[in-house]
Every structure is written in structure tokens, then in C-alpha cells.
Amino acid sequence: MATISIPSDITGTVWKVLVKPGDAVEEDTELVILESMKMEIPVTATEAAVVEEVLVTEGQAISEGDAVVKLKI
């Protein structure tokens, strides 16, 4: 099994973490919701996988390109 990191597309704040390690996810499953300029932006899975590690916490400020979740594919 390989591990991939899912990055943030924007700079913002982690509003909600929707998954935990061990969760099975499908392609396009929302993993984390980010808030930027009063907009909510979901970060989604790129393919079916299992969540290996959540790298962010709610309220954390992140930058564009920061990894938010590691998936085991």
C-alpha cells in the first residue's frame, strides 16, 4: 500500500475535520472543511483509500499546499 498526502488548495483556517484515522473514504469524500474570507472550502479525497493520519486540527491556520490528511491507497 502507498501513502499519499492531500494538500490544501488555499490559505485559510481549518473549520471542521470530518474524518479520523482508519476511516474508509471514496473519491470526492470531504475530508476537511477550510474557511477563508467567510467561505467554506472542502478538501476532498482524490481516490478511494483509508485515512492514515489527520495532519491538522480545527482552528489551525494553514497555507496553500500544506498537507491536511494522509491516505493509504
C-alpha positions in Angstrom: 0.0 0.0 0.0 1.2 3.5 -0.8 0.6 6.7 1.2 -0.4 10.0 -0.4 -0.8 13.4 1.2 -3.8 15.5 0.4 -2.9 19.2 0.2 -4.9 22.4 0.8 -5.8 24.4 -2.3 -6.0 27.6 -0.3 -4.6 29.5 2.6 -7.1 29.6 5.4 -8.2 28.1 8.7 -9.3 24.5 9.4 -13.0 24.9 10.2 -14.0 21.2 10.5 -12.2 17.9 10.4 -14.6 15.3 9.0 -12.6 12.1 9.2 -10.4 10.2 11.6 -7.6 7.6 11.1 -9.0 4.3 10.0 -12.0 5.7 8.1 -12.5 4.3 4.6 -13.3 7.1 2.1 -14.3 7.2 -1.5 -13.1 9.5 -4.3 -14.5 13.1 -3.6 -15.3 12.4 0.0 -15.0 15.6 2.0 -12.1 15.2 4.5 -11.7 18.7 5.9 -13.6 22.0 5.6 -11.4 25.1 5.3 -12.6 28.7 5.9 -11.2 31.6 4.0 -12.7 35.0 3.7 -16.0 33.7 5.2 -16.2 31.0 2.5 -16.2 27.2 3.3 -14.0 25.2 1.0 -13.9 21.4 1.2 -10.7 19.4 0.8 -11.7 16.0 -0.8 -10.1 12.6 -1.3 -8.6 12.1 -4.8 -9.4 8.4 -4.8 -10.8 5.6 -2.6 -8.5 5.0 0.3 -8.2 4.7 4.1 -7.3 7.7 6.3 -3.9 7.0 7.7 -3.3 10.3 9.6 -5.1 13.7 10.0 -2.3 16.3 10.0 -4.4 19.4 11.1 -6.7 20.4 13.9 -9.8 22.5 13.9 -8.9 26.2 14.3 -5.4 25.7 12.8 -4.2 28.2 10.2 -2.7 26.6 7.1 -1.1 27.7 3.9 -1.8 26.7 0.3 -0.1 23.4 -0.4 0.1 22.3 3.3 -0.8 18.6 3.7 -4.0 18.1 5.7 -4.6 14.3 5.5 -2.5 11.2 4.6 -4.4 8.5 2.8 -3.3 4.8 2.4 -4.2 3.6 -1.1 
